[in-house]
Amino acid sequence: MSLPDLRGRAVWVFREDDYDIDRIIGVENIKITDIDALAALVMKDDEPGFPQKVRPGDLLVGADNFGYGHPHYPAMRAMRHLGVAGVIADGFSPGFWRGEISMGFPLIPCPGVAAATDRFDSLEVDWQAGCVRNLTRGWEKPFEPLSVADGAMLEAGGLVPYLKRAVDADRARTGG
């Protein structure tokens, strides 16, 4: 796997287990399709002005079962639009995991990360070493390795490019 390492600030730390991502934009807004309008709503109930604080490459940190609830995509689409590069969490809801990995969005399962990280800490995800480093606090934690398929999906940029690669490889191998 040759994913580029991630490095950014912990722009938000979700400390609550079973965090429902619909709360990021408000469940009443999940049908909005305009990405700019959606991004303007991010974290409005927790911190007005949050979208202006996000820098490209920033990371979200979550507790256990992050993404719990219905696997709706608008909240994370909005976060990606703002520049969030990935989520590091103690653990992920299976539906959220599958949906976001399929979109090519990096999720890093790293038990204990939420309790050990404060907002705006500088973090690094080293895919080769299999660890998350908190450069502000000086700690390093191993993360659970991705499956081969999930790693390949992230490398390809999501499920659709992954499947296109597989079809192209099959055609090249069989001459069809």
N, C-alpha and C positions, 0 to 999 in steps of 0.2 A: 504494500500500500504506500502510495507516495503523495499523501495529502499534504498541503502546505500547513505548517504550524500556524496556530492562532495566537494572537497576542493583542490584548486590549484591556480596558478597564472593566471592572464589574459594575456596569452602569445601574444594575438593580439586583438586589438579593431577595428572593422570595423565600422566606423562612418557614412558611406554612406548608405542612405536608398536604398532599391531595389538592394542590392549587389548580383550580379550574381556569384555563387560559382565556375563556370567554370573558372573565372579569377584567382582562387587560384593556379591552375596548368597550366593555359593557355588552351584555347579551342582546340588548335591544338594537345594537348596531351591526350584528353579524351579517346582515344582508346588504350592507353598503359595498358597492363594487369600486367606487372611485378611491384609488389607493392613497391619494393625498388627503382626502377627507378622512379616511380610515386612520392614517398615520397621525393626524391631528388629534385624534381621540385617545391615543395610547396613554394609559395610566392616568387619565383625567380625574378619576376618583381618588387616586392615591397621591398624585403630585402634579398639579396643574403646571404646564410648561415643560413637562418631561421630554417631549420630542425635541426641544431645542437643546437639551443637555446631552443627547446621544451623539457620539462621534463614530465615524466609520471604524469598524473593527471591534467595537465594544462587545462585551459578552454579558449574558444573563446568567445568574446563578440561582438554582432552585433546590428545594428540599426533596423529600421522598415522594414518589408518584407524581412528579411534576407533569402537568398537562392533563390531569384527571378530568373526566367529563366527556362530553361529545367531542370528537376530533374535528372541530371546526378550524378552518385555516386562516380566517381574516386577521386574527390577532398577530400571528407570527408573520403573515405577509406584511403587515404594517411594520412590525419590528425589523424585518429584513429591509424594507424600504427606507427605514431610518438609518440603517447601517449596521445593525446588530449582526455579528458574524457567527454566533452559535450560542448554545445553551449548555452549561455544565451543571449537573444536578446529582443529588444523592441517588436518585432513581427516576425513571420515567413511566408514565402510564403507557401501556402497550399500544393503544390506538394512536396516541400522540406520537409515540416513537415511530411507528410504521408510516404515518402520514408525513411527518417532517423529514425523515430519512428519504422517503420517496420523492420529496421535493428537492433533495440535494442539500438540506440544511443540517449542518453538523450538530449532533447531540453527543455529549460526553458524559457517560455514567461514572461518577466519582464519589463513592460513599464518604460522607463527612465533610464535603466541600462547603455546604451552606453554613454550618456552624463555625467554620474556620475562615470565612471570608467576610470582609466588610465592604460596604459600598465604596466604589472607586479604587479598590485595591487593583494593582496591576497584575494581570494573570497571563500565563502562557500555557498553551496546550502543545505538548511535544508528542506528536503521533508516533515517531520512531521509538522514543524512550518509554512510551506508554504512561506518561505522567502529566499531571497538572502542577504548575509551579505558581505560587503566590510570590511575586517578586517584591511586593511591599512588605510582607510579613516573614519572608524567608523560609517557607515550608514547601514541601513537595509531596504529592499524593499520587499513588498509582491509580489509573482508571481501568475499568473493565474493557478488554479488547473488543473491537467490533467484529462481527461475523465477516467472513470473506465477502458474502453478497452485499452486506450493508456498506462495507468499506468500498467495494467496487461501485455501488450506487452513488456514494458521495463523490468518489473520484470522477465519475461520469457526469455529475451535475444533477442527478435525480434518476428516477425510474425510467422515464421515456428515453433519455440519452443512453442509459444502461442497456435497455432492450434493443435500441438501434445498433449499438456496438455488437451485441450478441448476434443479431441477425446478420450484420455485415461480416462478422467473423465466420459464421456458419456458411454464408454464401461463398466466401473466399476459400473455405476448406472444402466445400463440395462442388465448387465451380458453377453454382446456380445462382 
